[in-house]
Amino acid sequence: SGMRASVSEEVSLPDYSGFNLMMSDIMSAARIIEVGPGHTGRFIRGDLEVIPSPGRTLSRSQSLFIYFEIYNLVKDRYEGTRYRSTFSVSEVPLVNSPKRRFIRSLGELLGIRGRRSILETEINRTGISRDVRSSLEIDLSALPDGVYDLKVTITDQVSGQVVSKVLTVRKLPLDY
């Protein structure tokens, strides 16, 4: 159209330099490739090339690649870090009316678990760095088409602190 527009907005970022366990948002990626140290580029994160998938939509046979960062792990007396990563996939109901949200919230307050996990896995890791980059490929090919929440929970096994984030993805019935 030959026209331009500009938008200005204020963005506040969390302070990741503190002492509390923190986690970045989960980035959905089309592909994650190990490139080794020394590579530079727009999508390089440490020794990984993370090609973003901004639509958060998967075809039937496409794997879900995720990338996230963990900050402020506590070191033990031997200067090491230990943490657990839990990954849980659950189906999102398609009907999301205010009444249904109210009932779900009420059930959660009463301790009644809502959606059950379809897929769940846990990884224990050790290291020496307080800040960690993490990535994972998740095969969702056995799941039917629909909308799914991936919940990532990080538990610092030294301090006991816990942090969680959720990523919602849609699985389509066709390959594109």
C-alpha positions, 0 to 999 in steps of 0.5 A: 500500500506504500503507507507506513505506521509506527507504534510506541508502547511501554514494555516492562521486563521482569528483573531476572537478576534477583535471588528468586527462581525465574523462568522466561516464557516458553518459545515455540520453535519450528526447529532447534539445531545445535550449532556449536560455540562461536556462531552468531545470528538472529536466532542463535541462543548460546550453542543453539539455533532456535527458528521461531514458530510464532503461530504456535500451530502444528501439522499432524506429523510436526514435532513441537520444539520448545526453548526457555531459560531458567534464572537464579538456580541456587548452588549447593555447598559443592557449587553445583545446581540441581533442578527438575523439569516437568513437562505436562501436556493437557487438552484444552476444552473447545468451549470456554464460556464464562460459566465453564471458566467459573466452574473450573476455577471453583473446582481448582479452589476446592482442590478438584483437578480439572483437565488431566495430563495426556502426556507427562515427563520429568527430567532431573538435571545437574550443572554449575551455572545459575542461569540455564538455557533449555530446549526439548522436542516433543512428539505429539503425533499420537494426539488427536487434532485440537488445542493443547496446553504444555505446562513446564514446571521447574523445581530447584532441588537445592532451594525448593523454589518452583516456577511454571509457565504454560504454552498453548499450541494448536494441532491441525488435521493436515500436513502443510 
